[in-house]
Amino acid sequence: MVIFEDQSVRLDFLEDVPCIVWKPLKYISGEGWRKPFQVGMDFMEEKIKTIPNLGWINDARLLKVVKPDDLLWLNKNVNDRAYNFGAKKVAFVLPESTFGKLAVKTYADFTNRRTDNRFQIKAFLSIDEAKKWIATEVSVDSNEVSL
């Protein structure tokens, strides 16, 4: 089910996993970066009440560059909100671009440095591996890759 879509990004809800998949389609920043995350968080906050193991996958394969201000906004606004309503797992399908990989690593570092961090963050090379990990209720051997 499509939650949000424009020319730059797509958000899907996959009930069978269950997860929300964020997928950038081209370069985005500022309000274009923020809006899909706000819509996704609204949706997740409501759905997690009935699906407590709902996860989030960032299918970042096409991600090229993210402005530092957008990463800081994500850490402050999205992480804080997700912590409050009980989100637990965030998976990344790693970008092909070196700059995209740097953005993912920076986000993970911001998040993991927080003393209140309750997310499990893992990175994968394929969307299928990310879905498998999100779908498990306990940590299992997976094809996780290092950030």
C-alpha positions in Angstrom: 0.0 0.0 0.0 1.4 3.4 -1.0 1.5 5.9 1.9 3.1 8.8 0.1 4.6 9.3 -3.3 5.9 12.2 -5.4 8.6 12.5 -8.0 11.4 12.3 -5.4 10.4 9.6 -2.9 8.0 6.8 -2.2 6.7 5.4 1.1 5.0 2.0 1.2 3.4 -0.1 3.9 4.1 -3.8 3.6 1.7 -5.5 5.9 3.2 -9.0 5.4 6.6 -8.0 6.8 5.3 -5.7 8.6 7.2 -2.5 7.7 7.2 0.9 6.1 9.7 1.3 3.2 11.1 4.7 2.4 12.7 4.9 -1.0 14.2 8.1 -2.4 14.0 8.2 -6.2 16.1 11.3 -6.8 17.9 14.0 -4.8 15.8 15.6 -2.1 16.4 18.1 0.7 14.7 20.5 3.0 10.9 20.2 3.0 11.0 17.6 0.3 13.2 15.5 2.7 11.1 16.1 5.7 7.5 15.7 4.5 7.7 11.9 3.6 9.2 11.2 7.1 6.5 13.2 8.8 3.8 11.4 6.8 5.5 8.0 7.5 5.8 8.8 11.3 2.1 9.7 11.4 1.2 6.4 9.8 3.6 4.4 11.9 2.5 6.0 15.1 -1.1 4.9 14.4 -0.3 1.4 13.0 2.2 0.5 15.8 -0.8 0.4 18.2 -2.1 -2.7 16.4 1.2 -4.0 15.0 3.8 -3.6 17.8 6.6 -5.2 15.7 6.2 -2.7 12.8 9.6 -1.8 11.4 11.1 0.7 9.1 13.3 0.0 6.0 15.2 2.8 4.3 15.7 1.4 0.8 18.6 3.8 0.2 20.1 2.2 -2.9 19.5 5.4 -5.0 20.5 7.8 -2.2 23.4 10.0 -3.3 23.9 13.0 -1.0 22.1 14.2 2.1 22.7 17.6 3.6 24.0 17.6 7.2 21.0 19.8 8.3 18.6 17.1 7.0 20.4 14.4 8.9 20.3 16.5 12.1 16.6 17.1 11.5 16.0 13.4 11.1 17.9 12.6 14.3 16.0 15.2 16.4 12.5 15.0 14.9 12.0 11.5 13.6 14.1 9.6 16.2 12.6 11.4 19.1 9.1 10.8 17.9 9.7 7.1 17.1 11.3 6.5 20.5 8.2 7.9 22.2 5.8 5.6 20.4 8.0 2.5 20.6 9.6 1.8 17.2 12.3 -0.8 17.6 14.0 -1.7 14.2 15.4 0.4 11.4 17.0 -1.4 8.4 19.0 0.2 5.6 19.6 -1.2 2.2 22.9 0.5 1.5 23.3 3.0 -1.3 25.5 2.4 -4.3 26.9 5.9 -3.9 29.9 6.5 -1.6 28.3 9.8 -0.5 25.0 8.0 0.2 26.8 5.4 2.3 28.5 8.3 4.2 25.0 9.8 4.9 23.7 6.4 6.2 26.8 6.0 8.4 26.4 9.5 9.8 22.8 8.9 10.7 23.6 5.6 12.4 26.5 7.2 14.3 24.2 10.1 15.5 21.6 7.6 16.6 23.9 5.1 18.2 25.6 7.9 20.2 22.4 8.8 21.9 22.1 7.6 25.4 18.4 7.1 24.9 18.8 5.1 21.7 16.4 2.1 21.6 16.6 1.3 17.9 18.3 -1.7 16.5 19.9 -0.4 13.3 21.3 -2.9 10.7 22.4 -2.5 7.1 21.9 -4.9 4.2 22.8 -5.2 0.6 19.4 -6.3 -0.5 15.8 -5.4 0.3 14.9 -9.1 0.8 17.6 -9.4 3.6 16.3 -6.2 5.2 12.7 -7.6 5.1 13.8 -10.9 6.6 15.5 -9.2 9.5 12.5 -6.8 10.2 10.1 -9.7 10.1 11.9 -11.6 12.9 10.9 -10.9 16.5 14.3 -11.9 17.8 17.8 -11.2 16.4 18.8 -13.9 14.0 21.8 -14.6 11.9 21.4 -12.4 8.9 23.4 -11.0 6.0 24.0 -7.7 7.8 26.8 -5.6 6.5 29.0 -3.1 8.4 28.2 0.6 8.3 
